[in-house]
């Protein structure tokens, strides 16, 4: 049996190393863009910084409005409220309380104004994705994943459980009581994740849950996290390609060695 030539040993070592490098290739972290929305029914649609440095979008009408992200950068994404929404300035969490617990963590603090003001709807019980009262988000990136964190609070008694339904390329639904056990909500949130339609649209429906006894459902604040699909870094792509070539080269060398030595 003939020994492998030095040149063949070197080439075999190179292709083996390339194959190992391709296995250890890294992927770029998925980028996330965050939007904060205050449904207050008081001011015009603007972006304003809060004490924590985030920029909030203050929604006060049914007019189509472009959204700014949490850093203040104006985006292509837009929001529009459709149907019979009522404004309840000052009817949410008392300004002496604000958000607490999970809500404060998600929204970056007590957010007294965002928690205190709200929009409400009397959409029929359980209408979900067929309600005529909804919020539409357009010009979204179809390949991104969107996580909606909803905060609803009403300073009043009765069960004020809302049914929230997101409809896009995928659908998600859940409930959140704005007045749990008859007391104002300060901490509870609802998180739903969907992808947009191919046209870049997601619709949020807010209707009454089956156990709602107060005839209204609410939304005070909304956080949206848009996460792009993770892609391999440029160097990783090159390594993966090199690794594939190396693998094929290694197979060819072994075949040649077997053919020569039997």
Backbone torsions as a table, in degrees:
resi	resn	phi	psi	omega
1	UNK	NA	132.2	-179.0
2	UNK	-80.2	144.0	177.6
3	UNK	-78.7	155.3	176.8
4	UNK	-70.5	133.8	179.8
5	UNK	-66.5	152.1	178.2
6	UNK	-53.9	-40.8	-179.4
7	UNK	-64.3	-34.8	178.5
8	UNK	-71.1	-36.1	177.4
9	UNK	-62.5	-43.2	-179.5
10	UNK	-63.5	-45.6	-179.7
11	UNK	-63.6	-39.7	178.9
12	UNK	-64.1	-38.7	178.6
13	UNK	-65.8	-39.2	-179.3
14	UNK	-65.0	-47.6	-177.6
15	UNK	-68.5	-31.6	177.2
16	UNK	-66.1	-42.5	178.7
17	UNK	-63.8	-41.6	179.5
18	UNK	-62.5	-39.4	179.1
19	UNK	-64.2	-40.7	178.5
20	UNK	-65.6	-40.2	178.9
21	UNK	-62.7	-38.4	-179.5
22	UNK	-65.2	-31.9	179.0
23	UNK	-70.9	-27.8	-178.3
24	UNK	-96.3	11.9	-178.5
25	UNK	-61.3	144.2	-178.2
26	UNK	-103.2	157.0	179.3
27	UNK	-113.8	142.8	179.0
28	UNK	-67.4	141.3	178.2
29	UNK	-66.5	144.1	178.6
30	UNK	-67.3	129.6	-179.1
31	UNK	-81.9	138.2	-179.8
32	UNK	-122.3	131.3	175.4
33	UNK	-111.5	131.1	-175.4
34	UNK	-112.3	139.2	176.5
35	UNK	-124.6	137.5	174.6
36	UNK	-115.1	132.4	-176.9
37	UNK	-128.6	129.3	178.5
38	UNK	-111.4	113.5	178.1
39	UNK	-89.8	91.3	-171.8
40	UNK	-112.1	-18.8	177.2
41	UNK	62.5	21.1	-176.5
42	UNK	-119.5	-58.1	-175.3
43	UNK	-95.2	171.9	175.1
44	UNK	-73.1	168.9	-179.2
45	UNK	-72.6	106.6	-177.7
46	UNK	-139.7	173.9	172.5
47	UNK	-117.2	130.6	-179.1
48	UNK	-142.6	141.3	-178.5
49	UNK	-72.9	145.1	175.9
50	UNK	-105.0	174.8	-176.4
51	UNK	-57.6	-22.4	-179.7
52	UNK	-90.7	3.0	177.0
53	UNK	91.5	-4.3	177.9
54	UNK	-79.6	152.0	172.8
55	UNK	-96.5	132.8	178.9
56	UNK	-111.7	147.4	172.7
57	UNK	-99.3	118.1	-178.2
58	UNK	-96.7	110.8	-174.6
59	UNK	-99.6	123.6	-175.4
60	UNK	-132.3	3.2	-179.4
61	UNK	-152.5	176.7	-179.4
62	UNK	-88.7	6.2	-179.3
63	UNK	-70.2	144.4	176.0
64	UNK	-63.5	130.9	-176.5
65	UNK	-136.3	137.8	175.8
66	UNK	-75.5	147.2	-178.7
67	UNK	-101.6	139.0	171.3
68	UNK	-99.5	144.6	178.4
69	UNK	-80.0	179.7	-173.4
70	UNK	-65.4	-15.5	178.8
71	UNK	-93.7	-3.4	-179.7
72	UNK	96.8	1.6	-179.2
73	UNK	-80.6	123.9	179.1
74	UNK	-70.3	130.5	-176.7
75	UNK	-108.9	176.7	176.2
76	UNK	-81.8	-17.9	-178.1
77	UNK	-66.0	143.7	-179.5
78	UNK	-131.4	159.0	179.0
79	UNK	-130.7	145.4	175.0
80	UNK	-150.9	133.2	177.3
81	UNK	-93.5	131.4	-175.2
82	UNK	-125.1	138.4	175.8
83	UNK	98.8	-159.4	-172.5
84	UNK	-90.9	84.3	175.8
85	UNK	-102.7	139.4	174.7
86	UNK	-110.7	147.8	179.8
87	UNK	-97.1	131.4	-179.8
88	UNK	-125.1	66.5	179.9
89	UNK	-62.8	124.2	177.3
90	UNK	85.6	3.1	-177.1
91	UNK	-96.3	-0.5	-178.8
92	UNK	-90.5	-142.6	179.5
93	UNK	-61.4	129.7	178.3
94	UNK	-53.6	143.6	-177.1
95	UNK	-62.7	-16.7	177.6
96	UNK	-78.6	-13.6	-178.3
97	UNK	-106.0	-57.7	-175.4
98	UNK	68.4	-161.5	179.3
99	UNK	-85.7	148.5	176.3
100	UNK	-135.5	174.2	173.1
101	UNK	53.4	-133.4	-176.3
102	UNK	-60.9	-34.9	-179.9
103	UNK	-65.5	-45.5	179.5
104	UNK	-62.9	-36.8	178.4
105	UNK	-65.9	-44.4	-177.4
106	UNK	-69.2	-35.6	-173.8
107	UNK	-104.1	5.6	173.0
108	UNK	79.6	36.1	177.1
109	UNK	128.3	-171.6	-175.8
110	UNK	-65.6	-34.0	178.0
111	UNK	47.0	60.2	-173.9
112	UNK	-54.5	-44.7	-177.3
113	UNK	-68.2	-46.4	-179.2
114	UNK	-62.6	-36.6	-179.3
115	UNK	-75.8	-28.1	-173.7
116	UNK	-81.3	-29.5	-177.0
117	UNK	-104.9	158.3	-174.0
118	UNK	-160.1	167.5	165.2
119	UNK	-117.7	149.7	179.6
120	UNK	-135.3	158.4	179.3
121	UNK	-140.6	149.0	176.7
122	UNK	-106.6	28.3	-178.9
123	UNK	-53.6	141.9	-174.2
124	UNK	-56.6	150.6	-178.0
125	UNK	-55.6	128.7	173.0
126	UNK	66.5	17.6	-178.8
127	UNK	-71.7	-24.7	174.4
128	UNK	48.8	-124.0	-175.5
129	UNK	-73.7	5.2	178.1
130	UNK	-111.4	1.6	-178.9
131	UNK	-66.8	149.6	177.8
132	UNK	-88.6	-0.1	177.3
133	UNK	-112.3	116.8	-174.8
134	UNK	-158.9	174.5	176.3
135	UNK	-123.6	127.9	-178.3
136	UNK	-111.0	139.6	178.4
137	UNK	-118.3	123.7	-175.0
138	UNK	-123.4	170.7	-178.6
139	UNK	59.8	33.6	175.9
140	UNK	-85.4	165.7	179.8
141	UNK	-89.2	115.0	-173.3
142	UNK	-57.6	-28.3	-177.4
143	UNK	-87.8	-7.4	179.8
144	UNK	-83.6	160.9	173.8
145	UNK	-106.8	134.3	-175.7
146	UNK	-117.5	122.3	177.4
147	UNK	-106.4	121.5	-179.0
148	UNK	-102.9	124.6	174.4
149	UNK	-110.6	115.8	-172.3
150	UNK	-105.9	135.3	173.4
151	UNK	-122.5	127.2	178.2
152	UNK	-132.7	134.8	-178.4
153	UNK	-150.5	136.1	177.4
154	UNK	-138.4	124.8	-178.9
155	UNK	-81.4	85.7	-178.3
156	UNK	-177.9	167.7	-177.8
157	UNK	-84.8	-178.0	179.2
158	UNK	84.7	164.9	177.6
159	UNK	-85.8	118.2	-177.7
160	UNK	-117.2	49.7	-176.6
161	UNK	-77.7	124.8	179.5
162	UNK	-104.8	146.8	175.2
163	UNK	-103.8	116.7	-176.4
164	UNK	-109.8	126.0	-177.2
165	UNK	-127.3	125.3	175.9
166	UNK	-103.3	130.2	179.7
167	UNK	-127.1	122.5	177.3
168	UNK	-149.5	-132.2	171.6
169	UNK	-68.7	-28.9	172.2
170	UNK	-125.6	172.2	-176.6
171	UNK	-130.1	144.3	175.9
172	UNK	-145.4	148.9	-179.3
173	UNK	-146.2	153.8	179.0
174	UNK	-170.1	171.5	-178.9
175	UNK	-119.9	154.0	177.0
176	UNK	-149.9	127.0	-179.0
177	UNK	-92.9	120.4	180.0
178	UNK	-74.9	-13.6	-179.1
179	UNK	-142.0	67.0	-175.5
180	UNK	-63.1	132.0	179.6
181	UNK	56.3	28.6	176.6
182	UNK	80.3	4.4	178.8
183	UNK	-118.8	156.7	-174.6
184	UNK	-64.1	138.2	178.6
185	UNK	-80.3	129.9	175.6
186	UNK	-122.4	-19.4	-170.5
187	UNK	-121.4	-27.2	-172.2
188	UNK	-77.0	141.4	177.7
189	UNK	-135.1	165.3	174.9
190	UNK	-126.2	129.8	-179.4
191	UNK	-118.2	125.8	-179.9
192	UNK	-132.1	142.5	-177.9
193	UNK	-126.7	130.9	178.3
194	UNK	-144.5	173.0	170.0
195	UNK	-113.0	154.1	-179.7
196	UNK	-73.8	171.1	171.0
197	UNK	-71.1	172.5	178.0
198	UNK	-61.0	-24.3	178.9
199	UNK	-87.1	0.4	177.9
200	UNK	80.3	38.8	-176.7
201	UNK	-123.2	137.2	170.1
202	UNK	-130.4	136.0	179.2
203	UNK	-117.8	132.0	177.9
204	UNK	-107.4	117.2	177.6
205	UNK	-101.5	136.2	179.4
206	UNK	-125.3	110.9	-179.4
207	UNK	-134.2	-179.5	-178.1
208	UNK	-79.7	133.8	172.7
209	UNK	-73.8	163.6	-174.3
210	UNK	-62.5	-25.3	-178.3
211	UNK	-99.7	10.7	-179.6
212	UNK	-71.0	126.9	-179.6
213	UNK	-112.2	0.5	-174.6
214	UNK	-104.6	-1.4	176.9
215	UNK	67.1	7.3	177.4
216	UNK	-136.3	151.0	172.7
217	UNK	-122.8	157.0	-167.5
218	UNK	-134.2	160.9	168.0
219	UNK	-149.2	123.8	-178.8
220	UNK	-103.9	-46.4	-175.8
221	UNK	-145.5	154.0	-178.1
222	UNK	-142.6	135.0	172.4
223	UNK	-116.1	133.0	177.7
224	UNK	-121.9	126.3	175.4
225	UNK	-112.6	112.6	178.9
226	UNK	-97.3	117.1	-176.4
227	UNK	-112.7	122.8	179.4
228	UNK	-77.8	153.3	178.3
229	UNK	-66.3	133.0	179.3
230	UNK	-66.1	136.3	178.7
231	UNK	-127.2	153.2	179.0
232	UNK	-68.3	143.7	176.4
233	UNK	-65.6	155.3	-178.9
234	UNK	-52.2	-43.1	-179.7
235	UNK	-65.1	-34.9	179.1
236	UNK	-65.8	-42.2	178.9
237	UNK	-59.5	-42.4	179.3
238	UNK	-64.3	-42.0	-179.8
239	UNK	-64.3	-40.6	179.3
240	UNK	-63.1	-40.7	177.7
241	UNK	-66.0	-42.7	178.9
242	UNK	-63.1	-39.5	179.7
243	UNK	-64.0	-39.6	178.9
244	UNK	-64.4	-42.7	177.9
245	UNK	-64.2	-40.7	-179.9
246	UNK	-62.6	-40.4	-180.0
247	UNK	-62.9	-44.0	178.6
248	UNK	-65.1	-38.4	178.5
249	UNK	-64.7	-39.0	179.4
250	UNK	-64.1	-42.0	179.0
251	UNK	-63.0	-39.7	-179.2
252	UNK	-65.9	-40.9	179.1
253	UNK	-62.6	-43.3	-178.6
254	UNK	-65.5	-39.6	177.8
255	UNK	-62.8	-41.8	-179.7
256	UNK	-64.9	-40.4	-179.2
257	UNK	-64.6	-41.8	179.2
258	UNK	-66.0	-39.9	-179.1
259	UNK	-64.6	-35.9	-177.9
260	UNK	-78.1	-40.8	-172.6
261	UNK	-97.0	-13.6	177.4
262	UNK	76.6	NA	NA
